[in-house]
């Protein structure tokens, strides 16, 4: 037998072994979704202005909160300026002893 047919036969055997002959609807059904409760949409023909006396124009208004939503205030602190820290870390990268780090730190702070 060639290896591809053996692999296919093993895959078929595993797949067939996992098929339940008596499935339980409580465990094997997918949960309900919004698509399960679909309602058909009906299109109404446009009415001429003044056809309906009881028609109130307020129903067609868009709320102000939708047109101009309130701005979200972000109370975040300003970003720190890390240029000094980056240059300091770059300058001490080649220091191999603690006294060289101390010397570089003193030089950077004094000068």
Secondary structure, DSSP 4 states (H G I P E B T S, - for coil): --HHHHHHHHHHHHHHHT--SS--HHHHSPPP-GGGG-----PPPPPPTTS-TT--GGGGPPPHHHHSPPPPP--PPPPP--HHHHHHHHHTTT--SHHHHHHHHHHHHH-
